[in-house]
Amino acid sequence: MKTLLPFFLLLTLTASSQITTPIIKAGFGVDGELRANFYNGALQNGNDDWFLNNTGIGRNVIDTTGAAAIVAGYLSDVSPYKKRMSSFYRPMSVPQFSIVNNKLWLDALFVRDYHGTDTTVFVSGSNKNGDSPASWMGGIQGIPDKNDILDMFMHVRRAGPNRTDSLWMFGGLSLDNTTGQRYFDFEMYQTDIYYDRPTGKWFGYGPDAGHTSWQFDAAGNVTRPGDIIFSAEYQSSTLTKIEARIWIDRALLSITPAGFSWSGQFDGASSGAQYGYASILPKTAGAFYTGLGSGNNTWAGPFQLVLVDNSLATNYTRDQFMEFSVNLTKLGLDPVTTFGSDICGTPFNRIVVKTRSSASFTAELKDFVAPTDLFLAPRAQAIADVPFYCGAVGVSNLSVINPSASSVYTWSTTDGHFYNTTTGPNVTVDSPGTYIVKQQLAAGCNPYAYDTLTILYDASCIPMANRITGLRGTIKYNTAHLNWTTKANKETIYFEVERSINGRDFEKVGRVMADSPNGDADYSFDDNLATIGSASVYYRLRAVMHVGQANYSGIIMLGMRHDQKDINLFPNPVNDVLQLSVPSSIRQEAKVSVFDISGSLLKTEHFTLNNGVNILQMDAASWKAGTYMVNIKMGDAIVWKKFVVNSTLFNK
C-alpha cells in the first residue's frame, strides 16, 4: 500500500534562502532550459534534464517516445487544428522508483494543456484557492494569454540511491505570454480528486471543506498529512517568491508544530472559515530553493510548443518557460529523515497546476491542468500458464503480467515447490499449491503489493491432448461468443464451459452436449457478461467423457465488454503476440504503430473496428526484449500505451 506522508514548506524571498542563477541540483540542471547534457548555455556532459537532444550520460526524465509522430501530426493539421488543440501527457522515461545514474527517480510528468478551445479553464463562479473544489466551475472562457498554461512539468528524485541522500522536487511551467509577472500554484492532494469535463465540476476532493486537513498531536507532531499548495511568482526571469501553505482547521493555529512554524497567513472560503490554507515557515536556515526563466530562443523540446493561437514554435521566448527546484530534505520534509519512513514513501497523491490573476493568494483562478496521478506504480498481478494439473504434475510458469522494471518481486509458497529461483517477475514451479508474489517498488522499500494464485491438481483428469482445437471468442454487447472444434465426438458426452476473471479460479457457466458421433465437429456457446465487473474474462472447456474422464482445453482471454472506455494490452509483458482490446462506438479504421524506446517505428498495421470491443493482434515474435510504445489512432483520437517484451520467457 502506498504511504502518503507529510509535505509542507514556505519559501520567502531572502538572500539566504534562494538561488536565482543556473545551478545543478541532484544531477538535474535548473537553468531555465530543457536539455540534458547542456548547462547554462553550453554543452556539458552528465546532467539530467526534462528532455534530450544531444549525446552524453545525462538522461531525459520525460518519456519522448513518438514525439516525431506528434509533431508530424501538428504539421499536417489544418484549421480548426484539432490535433494542436488536444491535450496529452507523458510519464517518466523509466518506471517509477528507478535508480538512474546513481539517483533514485520517484516519478515525473509532462502535460500539454488544451489549446484554442480550452475546456480546462476556470469560468464564472467561486474559483479561489481557499474555496472548496465543490464550488469550482470549469469550462470554456477567454483568459489573458499571460495566464494561459501551455505545458507543465514535474519530477521528484533523490540525490543518490540511499535513505541519506537529499530528496528534491523540480517543477516547470510554460505560459503563452511573458508580459509582467506570472503567478501559479502547484496544489497537491491526498485524495483522488478529478475533474469532469462534460459537467465542468470537480469530484473526489477531501472531507474538510473540500480538502484533507492536517492533524497534529498535543506535542505538535503530524498524525495525518493533508493537502498542500505551493505558490510561485516570477518576475524578470527570476523566481521572486515561493510560498507553501497547508490545509488545517483554524483551531490548530494554537498548536506549536514540531517541524515548522506558522508564519501568519490563513485563508479559507470566507473571513471566518473553519478550514483554510495556513502559511508555514521551515525551521531550516540556508538556501533551499532555486528557480529562473528561460532565455530567448531556448529550445522548447521534442514536442515543440503549441501557442494559444495554435501556431507552432520550436523555441521559447524570454521567460516563457519557468522552472524551480526545492530541497525537501533541507526543509525537513524528507519522509525518511524526518519521519523514519520507507524510502519509497511519497508526500501526496495527485497534483493540480493553476494560474492566478494576481499575487494575492485569494485572487481569481484562471487556467488549470486537471488532476494527474503520481507515484502509482502498477500493483502486481500474477497468472500461471498452467493453473490446473490434469492427471499428471508438470511445470507451470508464474508471471507478473504488469511488471515494473524497477520493482523487486519475491515469491513464496505455503505448500508448493519452486523449480529454481524465487525472485523476479517470472518463476517456475513444479508442484500444486498456493503461491504468493510480494512487490517492493525498489530494493529496501517496504512491501507495496501482494498477489496470490493457487495451482490445483486432479488425479482423475486426463489431458485433452489436441482433441479440442481452435478455441476462440469475441465479446459484443455484453455477450461472449465462444467457438471450438473437437475430434473427440465419439468419446465425449458434453462440454462444460468454465469462466474466470483472474485466469486461475474458474466456475462452470454452461454446458454444451456433444451432438456428432464421428469426425470433426464445430461447437459454440454464448455467455452473458452483463453482471461481470472484470476488465477481462478467461475461458476453458472441460470435456466429460463416456469413460468418466475429465479432460481440459487450453485457456483463452477475452477483453472488456462493450462499455469498455480505455484501450487495454494483454499480455504485458508480451511473449510472441500482442493483443489490444480496443473499444469503439462506431465502425471506423484504426492505425496501430509500434515504436521502440528510442522512438524508431517498428511496425504499422491497419484494422477495421466495429461497434463494441475489438480484439486486435500483432505478431511480436521478431521484437527484442525491452520496452515499447504502441500508438493507436482512431479518427482524431490518439492513444499511447507502454508495454514490455518479456526478457525471461521470450528473449531474442
N, C-alpha and C positions, 0 to 999 in steps of 0.2 A: 504494500500500500504506500502511495506517495506521501511523504512527510511535508506538510506545509508549515513553514517556520517564519518567525517574525522578520520584518523588513521595514526599516524606518530611517529617515535622515532629514536634516535641514542643512542646506548649504547656503551660506550668505557670502556676500562679496567682501572679502577681506584679503589683504595681501598675503597672509599666511595660509589661506585655505584653498586657493585656486591656482591653476596653471592655464594660461591662455595663449601659450606658444606651442608649436608642434612638439610632440613627445611620444615615446613608445612605452606602453604600459602592458605588462604581462605578455610581451611579444606581439602586441597589436598596435598598429600605428594610429594615433589620434592626431591627425594633421589636416583635417578638412578635405580629405580626398579618399578614394575608394580602392586604390591599387595596392595589392600585396607586393613585397619586394620593391617598394617605391616609397620614399620618405622625404618630406619637406622639399619637394620639387625635384628630386633626383633619384636614380636607381640606387637601391640598397638591398642587398640580398639578406633575407632572413625574417623580416617582419610580416606578420599576417595582416589581412585587412578584409573588407567586405567581398571584393572581387579580385580576379587575377587576369592580367593581360600581358604578363612577361614571365620569364623563367626565373627560377630560384626556389629555395626551400620553403619560403613563406607560402602560406596556404590561404585560399579564399574560404571564408566561413559560410557563405551563402551558396547553395546549390544552383549552378547556372546551366544545368542540362536543358537543352532545347532552346537556348537564348537566340541562336541564329534563326530558328524557325519562327519564333515570335516576332523578331524584327522583320523577317521577310513578310510575315503576315501584315505587319504595320505598313510596310512599303506598298503592298498590293491593295491595301484598304482604300476604299473610296467613300466619299460622302454618302451616308451620315457617319462614317468612321466607327462602325460597331466594334471592331477589334481594338481600336485605340481607346475607346471609352470603357472597355471592360477592365475589371479588377482581376488580379491573380496574386498568388503568394508562392514563395519558395522557402523550403525548410533549410536546416543546416546541411552543409555539404557532406557531413558524416553523421552516423547515428548519434543520438543524444548520449552524453556522458562518455564520449570517446576521448582517448588520450592521443593528441596530435602534437608533434614536435615538443614532446615532454610537457604539454599543457593539458589540463582536463577541461574539455569543452562541454558545458552543460547543455546549451541549446542556442539556436539562433533563428532569426526570422526576417524575411523581407516581404513587404506587402506593397503592391501597386494599387493605389486607391482608384475609385471610379473617376472617370473624366467626362467632360461635356455634361451629359445628363446625369449628374452625380446624385445617386439615391441614398447616400450616407452623409447627409448634411442636416444639421440641427435647424428645424423650422420653428415657426411661432409657438410659443408656449413657455413653460418654466424650464429653461435649459441652463443651469448653473452648476458649478462644482458641488455646492452644498446641498443641492436638491437630491431627492430620491430618483434613481433611473426610472421609476414608475411614472414620473411626470415628464420625462424627456420625450420629445417627439422628433422623429427623423422623417426625411422625405427629400423633395427636390426644391431647392431655393437658391437664388443667386447670393453669393458671398464675395467679399473683397478678395482679389487674387492673392494678396499677401497672407490670407488665412486659408487658402486652398491647398490641402495636402496633396502632393504628388506621390511620394514614396515614403515608407518608414522602414527602419532597420532596428534590430535589437540582438544583442549577443551577451551571454554570461559565461565566464570561464575562470579557471584558477591560473595563477602564475606558474604552477607546476602540477605534478600529479598527486601530491600528498596533502594530508589534512592541514599541515602547517603553512601551505602556500596561500598567498592572498587571493581573495575572491573579488573579481572585477565585473562590473556591468558597463556595457557600451550601448549607446543609443544614437540613432541618426534620423534625420528628417529633411525632406526637400519640399519647398513651397514654390508656388508659381512666381510670385513677385518678391523682390528683395527690398522694396522701399520701406524705410522706417524700421521700427522694432517689430520683432516677431515673438509671440507668446504661445507656448504649447504645454500640454500636460501628458505625461505617461502615467496612467492610472492602473493600478494592479489590484485584482480582486481575488478573494479566497473562494468564491463560488463560481459556478459555470454560467456566468452571465452571457446572454446572447441577444442579438438584435434581429428582429423580424422585419425584413424589407417590405413585404406586401402591406403590413399594417403600420409600419413606422414606429413600432413600440419595442420596449425592452423587457426581457423576461430573465428569470434565473438569478436575480440580484439577492442581496443579503437580507436578513430578517430585521435589522435595526435601522429603520427609516430608509430602507433600500440598500443598506451596506452591511458588512460584517464588522462589528465593533471590537476593538482590542479590550482585553481584560487583564487585570493585574491582581496579585495577592497583596496582603497588607504591607509587605516589605517592598513592594514596587516591582516584583518580578513578573514578567509576562506569563500569563497562564493560557491565553489564547490569542493568536495573531489575528489581525483584521485587515481591512482594506487600506491601501496607501496611495497617495497621489504625489507625483514627482513633477513639479512645475519648473519650466525653464524660460529664460528671457535672453534673446540675442540682440546685440546692437553693435553695428560697425565691425562685423566679422568676429566679435568677441562674445563669449558666454559671460554675461554680466550678472546673472543670478540663477541659482537653482535652489528651490525650496521644497521640502518634503513635509507632508502632514499625514497624520494617521487618524482614522475614524474612531471616535470614542464617545462615550456618554459624558456629558459636560461635568457630571458629579465627580468623575475621576481626576479632574484637574487638581483636586486637593491632595492627591497621592503623589509622592515623590518617586518617579520611576528609577529603577536601579541602573538602567542602561543609557539614559539620556535625560535631558531637561526640557520642560515646557518652555517655549520662547514667546508666549503671549498672544498668539493669534488663534481664534476659534470661529469657524463659520459653518453654520448649518443652513437649513431652508429658510429660517427667519431669525430675528434677533434673539428670541427666547427659545430656540430649538433645543430639545434634549440632546440630540445627536448632531455631530458635525465633525469637520476636519480640524484638528488641532496641530499647530506647528510645533516642531521639536528641534532641539539643538543637541548635536552629538557632544560627548564629553572628551573626544579625542582632538588634540591640537595638531596643527600642521596641515600640509597640502593633502587634500583627499579627493579633489575632482579636477578635471580638465575639460576643455572644450573650445572650439572655434569654428568659423565658417569657411567655406570653400573660396579659393582664389578664382579669378576669371579664367575661363577656358579649362576648367577642371573636368577630366573625363567622367562621364555620367554612368558608366557601367555597360555591361554587355547587353542589357535590355533596352539601352538608350533611355531617353526621357520624353514622355508624352506631356506636353503642356496643356493648360486649360483650354486653349483654342484648338486642341488636337493636332497641333504641329509637332514634328519630331525634332529633338535636339540631341546631339552626340556629346555635348559638353554643358556643364553648369556655368551660369554667370556668377559673378562675385556674390558670396553669401547665400546662394540659392540652396546649397546643401550645408547642414549644420550637424555636428556630431559632438558627443561628450562621453566621458568615462567617469566612473565613481569607484573608489577603492572601498568595497564594503567591509573588508576586514579592518582597515584602519578606522572606519567609522564605528566599529564594534558590532557590525551586523552579520558577520560570518556565522552561519549556523553551527559550524564545527567549533570554532574558538570561543564563541560567546555562549552557546547553549549545550556544548558537548554532544552535538548531534551527528547523525550519519553524514559522511562526506557528500552523499548524493541528495541530501535534504535540499528542498527548494523553497524560496520565500513567498511565492504566490502561484496562482493557478492560471489566470487569464489576464490579458493586457488590452487596454483601450487607449488609443492616442487621439488627442483632441487639440484644436486650436481655440484661442480666446481673442476677444476683440480688444482687450487692453491688459495692462499689467495687474489690474485688480483681480484677486483670486475669485471674486464673485461676479466677474464680467460675463457677459453673454457668450455662450459657447457657439462656435461656428461650424467647423468641419470635423469629421471624425473618421477613424479607421475602426471598423467593427471589431468586437472582442475576438481574440485569437488565442488558442491554446498554446501553452509552452510546457516543456519538461515532461511530456506524456509519451514515454517510450511504449511500444506495443507490449501488452501483457501476454506472457507465454501461453500458447495454445498448442497442446500436444496431440498427435494422432499416431496410430500404429498401422503399418501397411498390411499386417496380418492380425486383426483384432480377435480372431477366433481360431483355435487349433482344432481341426476337424479330423478325428481319428488318430492322428499322429502329431507329436510335438516337433516343431521345426524351429526356425528363427523368425523373428519379427523385428523390423526396423522401426524404432520410435523416433519421431521427428517433431521439433518445434516448427510449426508451419508459418510462423511470423517472426523469425529470429531477428534480433538486433546484433550487429557485428560487435558492438561494444559491451553487450551483456555477457555475464558469466552464467552458464547453465549447468546445474549439478543434479544428477539423477539418484534416486534411492528406491528401494523396494521393501515391502513388508514381508513378502513370501515368494518373490520371484528370483530370477538369476540373470545377471548381465553376462553377455558373451565376451565383452572386452572392456572398453572404457566406460566410465560413468560420468564423464564431463563432456560438454559441448552440446550443440543443438540437435545432434543425431547420435543415437546409440543403438546397439543391437542386443536383443535378449533372446534366450533360448528356453524359456520356461513360462507357463501361465502364471499369472499373479497380478498384483497391484503395483503400479509404477508411478512415481511422483517426480516431477521436474521442478526445481527451485531456480528462480531467476534473480540475479543481482545485476543492477544497472552497470556496475563496474566492480573490479576487484576491491574488496574491503568495504563495500556498501552493505547495508542491511538488506534482507530479502525484500524483493519488490513484488513478486507474484509467484504463485504456485499453480500447477495443473496436475490432475491425476487421471490415469486411464487404467483400465483393467483388461487383461487378456484372458479369455476363457478357454476351456478345453472340454470337448465332448468325445468320450472314448467310443461311443456307438456311431459316431458320424463317419461317413465315407466321402472323400472329396469328389466333386463332380468331374474333375479332370477333363476339361474341354468338351463336355457334353452340352453345356449351355454356351452359346456364342452370341456376340453382338448385343449384349445387354446395354441399352441406351435409353435416353429420355430427354424430354423437354418440359418446360413449365410455361403455362399460359393461362391467364385469368384464374389464378388460384388453384390450378389443377396440374398435377404432374402426370405426363403421358409416358408410360414405360413400354418398351418393346424388346423382345428377345426371341431367339431361335434355339431349339434343342434337337439333339439327335437321339435322345433317350425316351422317346414317347412310349415305347412298349414297356419299359421298366417303371415309368412314372405314373403315380396316381394323381397328384396335384402339386401345384407350386404355391408356397406361401411367400407373399411379398412382405419384406421387413424394412422398416424405415428407422432412421436415426437422425438426430440433429447435431451430433458431435462426432460421428464416424466410429463410435465404439459401443454405444448402448442402443441395441435395436429392439423394436417392438413389431409384432405382427399387425399389418394393416389391411390384409386382404388375402383371398385365395382364388386361384385360377385352376380349373380342372384340366388335366391332360385329355385332349379330345382326338388324337390321331394315333392309330395303332402302330404305324411303322414310318420310317423315314424321317426327314426333317419336318418341323412344324414351326409356325410363327405364332407368337402369343403377344397379347397387350394387356395393360392394366392402367386404369386412371385412379389417381389418389387425390382427394380433396384436401387442399392445404389451407383452407380459409382460417383455421384456428391455430395454425403453426406460426410462432413468432420468430423462428430462426432465420438467419440470413441465408443459410444453405441447408440442404437436406441430402441424406445419403440413403441408398437403397441396395439391397442384396436379395437373392432368391434362395429359398430353402425348398429343395425338391424332396417330396415324400415318396418313397419307392414301395413297390409291392412286397419286397423282402424286408420291409421295416427299417431300411436305412434312411438316414437324413443327410442329404448332400447339399453343399452350399456353392453358390456362384461367387464371382468376384464382387467388389463394391464399386458403385459409381456415385459421383457427387453432382448435384444439380444446383444451379444458382437460385437467387431470390425470386420471389413471386412478382406478379405484375406491378405491385405497389413499391417495388424497389426504387429508391431515389438516387443511389450512388452506384458508381461502377466498381465492381469488385474483381480482384485477381485471385486465381487459385490454380494449383497450389503455390504457395510462396514460402520457401524457395521453390523454384521451378526445377524439375528434373529434365524432361525432354519435350513436354508440351505445355505451352502457356495457355490457360483458359481465362477468358474475360466474360464476366456476367454484366451485360450492358442493357439497361432499361431504355425503352423508347415509347413515346406516346403516339407516334405516327410511323408510317413506313418511310424510311429515308436511307440515304447512303452514309456509311461511316468509313473514314480513313484512319487506319491504325498504323502508327510508326513506332519503331523501337530504336532507342539510342543507347550507346554505351555511356559510361560515366564521364567520358571526355567530350560528349556531345556529338560524336560521329553517328550518322544514320546507318543502321544495320539492315533494316528491313521495313518495307511498307506493303500493306495489303488493304484491299477494298472489300467491304462487306455490305450487304443489304440488310437493314434492320426492319423487323416487323413490329407492330404494336404489341407491347409486352416486354418480357425479359428475354434477351437473346444471348445464347452461349456461343462465343467465338473462340476458335482455336488457332494457335500459331505454332509452327514447328520450331522448337528451340534446341534441337539436337546438336546444332553446329556452334552454339554460343558457348564461349568460355565461362568458367566460374567467375562471378563478380556481381556488381550492382548495375542495374539498368533502369532506364525510364521508358515508359510507354506513353505515347501521345494519342488520344482518341479525339478525332474531330468529327462532329455531327452538326451540320449546318453552321451556325455561328458559335456553337459551343465548343470549347477546347478544354479537355481534361488531361491532367498529368498524373501518372501513378508510378511509384517506385517498386521494383521487385528485385529479387536476388536469384541468380542461378546457383544451385547448391554446389559447394566446393567439396562436399564429402560423399554424398550419394552419386553425384554426377560431376566429373571434373575432366574436361577435355584438355 
